[in-house]
């Protein structure tokens, strides 16, 4: 969540493969290269789940194959809007590292 994809040399941003279970939320795909190469299929038609929601620059996606259910967080978490991702993550005052705060 809240990841920034702003490079011009991406072969792909998110790769999903066999037994992967990926939930992408409120990320920003801001360059043409990132938008065009947002996801890559490494699954070889085997079990996987991929869900992309509320992101900037790409449409929502929900792909699944196999019997495993889609990962849905069971804990409370807070994100900021995808439109804010570039400015928040590029702001040096915010520092580096994870922005995820899990409430007990």
C-alpha positions as CSV (number, residue, x, y, z in Angstrom):
1,X,0.0,0.0,0.0
2,X,1.0,3.6,-0.7
3,X,3.9,2.6,-3.0
4,X,5.3,4.9,-5.6
5,X,6.3,3.7,-9.1
6,X,7.8,6.6,-10.9
7,X,10.8,5.3,-12.8
8,X,11.3,5.1,-16.6
9,X,13.1,1.7,-16.7
10,X,10.5,-0.7,-15.4
11,X,10.2,-4.1,-17.0
12,X,7.3,-4.5,-14.6
13,X,6.3,-3.1,-11.2
14,X,4.4,-6.0,-9.6
15,X,5.0,-9.6,-10.6
16,X,2.6,-12.4,-9.6
17,X,3.5,-16.0,-9.7
18,X,2.6,-19.5,-8.5
19,X,0.9,-19.4,-5.1
20,X,1.3,-15.6,-4.9
21,X,-1.4,-13.7,-3.0
22,X,-0.9,-9.9,-3.6
23,X,-3.1,-7.1,-2.4
24,X,-2.1,-3.6,-3.8
25,X,-3.9,-0.6,-2.5
26,X,-3.6,3.2,-3.0
27,X,-0.3,3.1,-4.9
28,X,0.8,5.6,-7.5
29,X,1.9,4.6,-11.0
30,X,3.0,8.0,-12.3
31,X,5.2,7.5,-15.3
32,X,4.1,6.1,-18.7
33,X,6.5,3.2,-18.2
34,X,5.1,2.3,-14.8
35,X,1.5,2.5,-16.1
36,X,2.2,0.3,-19.1
37,X,4.2,-2.3,-17.2
38,X,2.3,-2.3,-13.9
39,X,1.9,-6.1,-13.7
40,X,3.7,-9.1,-15.0
41,X,2.3,-12.7,-15.0
42,X,4.8,-15.3,-13.8
43,X,2.1,-17.8,-12.8
44,X,2.3,-20.2,-15.6
45,X,-1.4,-20.6,-15.2
46,X,-1.2,-22.0,-11.7
47,X,-2.6,-20.8,-8.4
48,X,-2.4,-17.0,-7.7
49,X,-4.4,-14.0,-6.5
50,X,-3.8,-10.4,-7.4
51,X,-6.0,-7.5,-6.4
52,X,-5.2,-3.9,-7.2
53,X,-7.6,-1.2,-5.9
54,X,-7.8,2.6,-5.6
55,X,-4.5,3.2,-7.3
56,X,-3.4,6.3,-9.3
57,X,-2.6,5.6,-12.9
58,X,-3.9,2.1,-13.3
59,X,-7.4,0.5,-13.3
60,X,-8.6,-1.7,-10.5
61,X,-7.6,-5.4,-11.2
62,X,-8.8,-8.6,-9.6
63,X,-7.2,-11.8,-11.0
64,X,-7.5,-15.3,-9.5
65,X,-6.8,-18.9,-10.4
66,X,-7.0,-21.9,-8.2
67,X,-8.6,-22.6,-4.9
68,X,-6.8,-20.3,-2.5
69,X,-8.8,-17.3,-1.5
70,X,-7.7,-13.7,-1.9
71,X,-5.7,-12.2,0.9
72,X,-7.8,-9.7,2.9
73,X,-6.1,-8.0,5.8
74,X,-7.6,-9.0,9.1
75,X,-6.2,-6.1,11.0
76,X,-7.0,-2.4,11.0
77,X,-4.7,-0.2,9.0
78,X,-4.6,3.4,7.7
79,X,-3.5,4.6,4.3
80,X,-3.5,8.0,2.6
81,X,-5.1,8.6,-0.8
82,X,-3.2,7.5,-3.9
83,X,-3.2,11.1,-5.2
84,X,-1.0,12.1,-2.2
85,X,1.5,9.3,-2.6
86,X,4.0,11.1,-4.9
87,X,4.1,14.3,-2.8
88,X,4.3,12.4,0.6
89,X,7.0,9.9,-0.5
90,X,9.1,12.5,-2.3
91,X,9.1,14.8,0.7
92,X,12.5,14.4,2.4
93,X,11.0,15.7,5.7
94,X,9.0,12.4,6.0
95,X,12.1,10.2,6.0
96,X,12.4,6.8,4.5
97,X,10.8,3.5,5.5
98,X,7.4,2.0,6.0
99,X,4.4,4.2,6.6
100,X,2.2,1.3,7.7
101,X,0.8,1.6,11.3
102,X,-1.1,-1.4,12.5
103,X,-3.5,-0.8,15.4
104,X,-3.5,-3.5,18.1
